[in-house]
Amino acid sequence: MSTNGQAKVLTHDEIARLFAAMDSPRDRALFGIMLYCGLRVSEAIALRPSDIKGDMLVLPAKATKGKLATRQIDIHPKLAALLATYDNGGAEYLFPGRHGRGKLARSSADWLLDQALACAGLEGLGISTHSFRRTALTNLSNAGVPLRVIQEISGHRSLASLQRYMEVSPEQKKAAIAALAY
């Protein structure tokens, strides 16, 4: 876990190792959608194929945590490539449950991640399904994306709740102090 008790923010190397360890297009699409759209696992498993409209993911309000507003998120080219290799077999949900019925259970998503973590040699580092969301939001912030824009993508009701997601590295704090040139 990170020092504040939240899910670990993944490094580029950890992301590469995890996706290399995933042997199914479904797993790569599931975790890719969480990483490239900043979705919660519950939001990702509630998606239906019809929620993907061209190069846009439309997350219906009923699938979001607060059920307050529909979110529209552009699909990153890397996510588009992951989705292009995945076929859900015509099921009702983008990530169907056992035997193609219902949606994938959250516990199944946790298990799939545990398997990939073990295969990649990354167990015990505090990585969870929520790490993909925290990684996406932290990296957007580190790239200089305004918090208000990140809030629209993430669906957080307030900037205060969004800011709790952002991990600040020791290097960022050091650079901030070094910027004080009087």
WODA-V140900 format. One record per residue. N is the residue number from 0. SS is DSSP state (A for helix, B for strand, O for the rest). OMEGA is omega in degrees with one decimal (NA if undefined). Layout:
((N | SS | OMEGA) (N | SS | OMEGA))
This chain:
((0 | O | 174.8) (1 | O | -174.1) (2 | O | -178.5) (3 | O | 175.4) (4 | O | 178.9) (5 | O | 178.3) (6 | O | -177.2) (7 | O | 170.6) (8 | O | -175.1) (9 | O | 173.2) (10 | O | 177.3) (11 | A | 179.6) (12 | A | 179.7) (13 | A | 177.8) (14 | A | -179.4) (15 | A | -179.3) (16 | A | 180.0) (17 | A | -178.0) (18 | A | 175.7) (19 | A | -178.6) (20 | A | -179.7) (21 | O | -174.6) (22 | O | -178.6) (23 | O | 175.7) (24 | A | 177.9) (25 | A | -178.4) (26 | A | 178.9) (27 | A | 178.6) (28 | A | -179.5) (29 | A | -177.0) (30 | A | 175.2) (31 | A | -179.5) (32 | A | 176.0) (33 | A | -177.8) (34 | A | -174.1) (35 | A | 176.7) (36 | A | 179.6) (37 | O | -177.1) (38 | O | 167.8) (39 | O | 178.9) (40 | A | 179.9) (41 | A | 177.9) (42 | A | -178.1) (43 | A | -176.4) (44 | A | 178.2) (45 | O | -177.8) (46 | O | 173.5) (47 | O | 179.1) (48 | A | -179.4) (49 | A | 177.5) (50 | A | 175.7) (51 | B | -176.3) (52 | B | -177.6) (53 | O | -179.8) (54 | O | -177.9) (55 | B | 171.6) (56 | B | 178.1) (57 | B | -178.4) (58 | B | -177.3) (59 | O | -179.3) (60 | A | -177.8) (61 | A | -179.6) (62 | A | -177.2) (63 | O | -176.1) (64 | O | -177.6) (65 | O | -179.2) (66 | O | -175.2) (67 | O | -172.8) (68 | O | 173.1) (69 | O | 176.8) (70 | B | 174.8) (71 | B | -175.7) (72 | B | 176.5) (73 | B | 179.8) (74 | O | 178.5) (75 | O | 179.0) (76 | A | 178.3) (77 | A | 175.9) (78 | A | 178.0) (79 | A | 178.4) (80 | A | 178.1) (81 | A | -179.7) (82 | A | -179.3) (83 | A | -179.0) (84 | O | -175.3) (85 | O | 176.2) (86 | O | -177.9) (87 | O | 175.4) (88 | O | 179.1) (89 | O | -178.9) (90 | O | 180.0) (91 | O | -179.8) (92 | O | 178.8) (93 | O | 178.2) (94 | O | -174.2) (95 | B | 177.1) (96 | O | -178.1) (97 | A | 177.0) (98 | A | 176.6) (99 | A | -177.7) (100 | O | 178.6) (101 | O | 179.2) (102 | B | 176.8) (103 | O | 178.6) (104 | O | 177.4) (105 | A | 179.4) (106 | A | 177.1) (107 | A | 176.5) (108 | A | 176.9) (109 | A | -179.3) (110 | A | 178.8) (111 | A | 178.5) (112 | A | 178.5) (113 | A | 178.9) (114 | A | 179.6) (115 | A | 178.2) (116 | A | 179.8) (117 | A | -179.2) (118 | A | -178.4) (119 | A | -178.4) (120 | O | -176.1) (121 | O | -179.4) (122 | O | 177.2) (123 | O | -177.9) (124 | O | -179.0) (125 | O | 178.6) (126 | O | 177.5) (127 | O | 177.6) (128 | A | 179.8) (129 | A | 177.9) (130 | A | -178.7) (131 | A | 177.8) (132 | A | -179.9) (133 | A | 179.2) (134 | A | -179.7) (135 | A | -175.4) (136 | A | 177.5) (137 | A | -179.4) (138 | A | 174.8) (139 | A | 178.7) (140 | A | -180.0) (141 | A | 179.1) (142 | O | 176.9) (143 | O | 177.5) (144 | O | -180.0) (145 | O | -178.0) (146 | A | -179.4) (147 | A | 177.8) (148 | A | 178.0) (149 | A | 178.5) (150 | A | 177.5) (151 | A | -180.0) (152 | A | -173.5) (153 | A | -178.7) (154 | O | 176.9) (155 | O | -178.9) (156 | O | -178.0) (157 | O | 176.1) (158 | A | 179.5) (159 | A | 179.8) (160 | A | 177.5) (161 | A | -175.7) (162 | A | 176.9) (163 | O | 178.3) (164 | O | -171.5) (165 | O | 177.1) (166 | O | 177.1) (167 | O | -177.5) (168 | O | 175.5) (169 | A | 179.0) (170 | A | 178.3) (171 | A | 178.6) (172 | A | 178.8) (173 | A | 179.0) (174 | A | 178.6) (175 | A | 178.9) (176 | A | 179.4) (177 | A | -179.9) (178 | O | 179.7) (179 | O | -178.2) (180 | O | -178.6) (181 | O | NA))
